[in-house]
Amino acid sequence: AGRLAELGLGPKELAAAVRAGSLLRVGEGIVLLPGADGRAAEVLSRLPQPFTVSQARRALGTTRRVAVPLLEHLDRAGLTERLDEVRRRCG
């Protein structure tokens, strides 16, 4: 978020970039480069299945603040499946 602000990208600019396909919004205030979700799913598919948020976070080299919305996005896209409150698997 700080880097985006440094670049002068406010909410209107981010929304336009998402609409144009230049950014992927996975959660409130969480935007990634296009295709990052597919690359994340590929990394997660190499984990022992099922996996936890903590295992996914470490494998993706990110924070929980980013990992949770990304996993929720992957669930909606059918790339992962939430099994219970703790575990997911690649779909």
C-alpha positions as CSV (number, residue, x, y, z in Angstrom):
1,A,0.0,0.0,0.0
2,G,2.8,2.4,0.9
3,R,4.6,1.7,-2.4
4,L,1.3,2.3,-4.4
5,A,0.8,5.6,-2.6
6,E,4.4,6.6,-3.4
7,L,3.6,6.0,-7.1
8,G,0.6,8.2,-6.8
9,L,-1.9,5.4,-7.2
10,G,-5.0,6.3,-5.2
11,P,-8.3,4.4,-5.1
12,K,-9.5,5.7,-8.4
13,E,-6.3,4.8,-10.2
14,L,-6.2,1.4,-8.6
15,A,-9.8,0.7,-9.6
16,A,-9.0,1.7,-13.2
17,A,-5.9,-0.5,-13.2
18,V,-8.0,-3.5,-11.9
19,R,-10.7,-2.8,-14.6
20,A,-8.0,-2.7,-17.3
21,G,-6.5,-6.0,-16.1
22,S,-3.2,-4.4,-15.0
23,L,-3.7,-5.3,-11.4
24,L,-5.6,-8.1,-9.6
25,R,-7.6,-7.2,-6.5
26,V,-7.8,-10.1,-4.1
27,G,-9.0,-8.2,-1.1
28,E,-9.6,-4.8,0.4
29,G,-6.3,-2.9,-0.1
30,I,-4.6,-6.0,-1.5
31,V,-3.6,-5.8,-5.2
32,L,-1.2,-8.1,-7.0
33,L,0.1,-8.4,-10.5
34,P,-2.0,-10.2,-13.0
35,G,-1.3,-14.0,-13.0
36,A,-0.1,-13.9,-9.4
37,D,-3.0,-16.1,-8.4
38,G,-2.1,-18.8,-10.9
39,R,1.5,-18.7,-9.8
40,A,0.4,-18.9,-6.1
41,A,-1.8,-21.9,-6.9
42,E,1.2,-23.6,-8.6
43,V,3.4,-23.1,-5.5
44,L,0.6,-24.3,-3.2
45,S,0.1,-27.4,-5.4
46,R,3.6,-28.5,-4.4
47,L,2.8,-28.4,-0.7
48,P,1.8,-31.6,1.1
49,Q,-2.0,-31.6,0.8
50,P,-4.0,-30.5,2.7
51,F,-2.1,-27.4,3.9
52,T,-2.7,-24.6,6.4
53,V,-2.7,-20.8,6.0
54,S,0.6,-20.8,7.8
55,Q,2.2,-23.3,5.4
56,A,0.8,-21.3,2.5
57,R,2.1,-18.0,3.9
58,R,5.6,-19.5,4.3
59,A,5.6,-21.1,0.8
60,L,4.5,-17.9,-0.8
61,G,6.9,-15.7,1.2
62,T,4.2,-13.3,2.3
63,T,2.3,-12.1,5.3
64,R,-0.9,-13.4,6.8
65,R,-2.5,-10.1,5.8
66,V,-1.9,-11.0,2.2
67,A,-2.2,-14.8,2.4
68,V,-5.7,-14.9,3.8
69,P,-7.4,-12.8,1.1
70,L,-5.3,-14.5,-1.6
71,L,-6.4,-17.9,-0.4
72,E,-10.1,-16.7,-0.3
73,H,-9.6,-15.5,-3.9
74,L,-8.2,-18.9,-4.9
75,D,-11.1,-20.6,-3.2
76,R,-13.6,-18.5,-5.2
77,A,-11.7,-19.2,-8.4
78,G,-11.8,-22.9,-7.7
79,L,-8.0,-23.2,-7.6
80,T,-8.1,-24.2,-3.9
81,E,-10.8,-25.7,-1.7
82,R,-11.3,-24.8,1.9
83,L,-11.8,-28.1,3.8
84,D,-12.5,-26.7,7.3
85,E,-11.5,-23.8,9.5
86,V,-7.8,-24.7,9.2
87,R,-7.0,-26.7,6.1
88,R,-7.2,-26.2,2.3
89,R,-6.2,-28.3,-0.7
90,C,-5.5,-27.5,-4.3
91,G,-8.6,-28.1,-6.4
